[in-house]
Amino acid sequence: MEIEDIRRVLIVGAGAMGCQIGLQCAVHGYDVILYDIAPDKLQAATTQIKSYANGFSSSGLLT
C-alpha cells in the first residue's frame, strides 16, 4: 500500500482539534469519518466544522 492509496480517514475525537483535522482532510479530498463516544460532541462538531468552513470560505482560503 502506498500513501496515495489512502482515501478515507477516521478521526477519533470530535473536539476542536478533531474538527480542524477532519476539515483539512476533507478539503484535501479524503473521505472523513469523525467518531466520538459522546453523541452531543458529534452534533457540536457539525456546527463547528460548518463555522470553520464558512470562515475559511469568506476569507478566500477555501473555494
C-alpha positions, 0 to 999 in steps of 0.5 A: 500500500502506498500513501496515495492509496489512502482515501478515507480517514477516521478521526477519533475525537470530535473536539476542536482539534478533531474538527480542524483535522477532519476539515483539512482532510476533507478539503484535501479530498479524503473521505472523513469519518469523525467518531466520538463516544459522546453523541452531543460532541458529534452534533457540536462538531457539525456546527463547528466544522460548518463555522470553520468552513464558512470562515475559511470560505469568506476569507478566500482560503477555501473555494 
